[in-house]
């Protein structure tokens, strides 16, 4: 049964979209960070698995209501039954908030630099968390942010927000662009987990798709991750590793091993092809078979280095919606 569930989720994640009449939905999520910025999505749960699906007319998957739950159809046949999960702020069970919806960097997989959205004031962030808490089931707070002017200024903004959010007495995780002393400052402020995104472990691909990160090299991100581990502790430092940018499976395996050896848990994130970057990005969403292969490989490597995603309290690892997560899914 577990193998069947893993295969089902891999297929859902590989497709990544669903066709559904929005009038049937009580609430949808609109992403304000990363490749999915501006895209609408829902969270679907079957058995113990959760998957985030973008709303897209003409998707190979179609969702319909049935007997108090929902059914996902593929080619007119039932693929899986489950339920829609309530979204608190961007995802279920967490208030996951993007502070700065703008960025001076120009990573080719991300729509934020093009849209250049708003910067949320502290009062708005507090109101969002309060609203999520009133809805119930709130277990954690997660903050992410673009770089409106500089990484240093962004860390100052995040720390101010973290101090204000401690009144909710919930674990707080932060995903930002690192600075020289960001890990110690965030830890001192009360952050329990941190995520610095290396994006890819292929240096050639990094130089091509992240060339807009002026002043920050591939090595500087790895250094920040390495330095964060003794500050935050085991199973508390993560990084997004995008799959589908042209990297080989051998590169993924070597990269996961490198990161795990440092004590960092890599999150293998299937590429979302942002409509606003069409023509700028040579990428392909990974197949279900590839996701299963890489997920099982990652689980074995994490186990070898004594890392366990189930200890994570905030951000992507407990959510699992966008990825095939070792231990939780495969």
Secondary structure, DSSP 8 states (H G I E B T S, - for coil): -HHHHHHHHHHHHHH-EEB--GGG-S--EE--SGGGTT-EEEEEEETTEEEEEEE-TT-SEEEEEETTEEEEEETTEEEEEEEE---SBEETTEEEEESB---SS--TT-SHHHH---B--HHHHHHHHHHHHHHS---EEEEE---SS-HHHHHHHHHHHHHHHGGG--EEEEE----TTHHHHHHHHT--EEE---B-S-HHHHHHHSTT-TT--HHHHHHHHHHHHHHH-TT-EEEEEEESSS--HHHHHHHHHHHHHHT-EEEEEE----GGGTTT-------HHHHHHHHHHHHHHHHHTT--GGG--STHHHH-TTS--TTTT-
